[in-house]
Amino acid sequence: MIFDYSDGDFIMPMGNSMGMDFDGNLHMRMGDNMSMDMETGNIHFTSSWKKNDESRGFSLFGKDKDKDKF
């Protein structure tokens, strides 16, 4: 879950580049800490927006990212 500092709401990610807040507004990820409200075009400053493969702890190919690290 991503916190939206601009309006105090939370955004639920729906993939690597889209999310929806609790009011039903769609947000498009613009950067790690920025999204754009798709209805109004307003830029919102957010908490860190990780990519899906980073937040799950494994790669898209099913292998652990840290498997070969000591």
Stockholm file with secondary structure:
# STOCKHOLM 1.0

chainA/1-70         MIFDYSDGDFIMPMGNSMGMDFDGNLHMRMGDNMSMDMETGNIHFTSSWKKNDESRGFSLFGKDKDKDKF
#=GR chainA/1-70 SS CEEETTTTEEEEECSSSEEEETTSCEEEEEETTEEEETTTCCEEEBSCCCCHHHHHTBCTTSCBTTTTCC
#=GC SS_cons        CEEETTTTEEEEECSSSEEEETTSCEEEEEETTEEEETTTCCEEEBSCCCCHHHHHTBCTTSCBTTTTCC
//
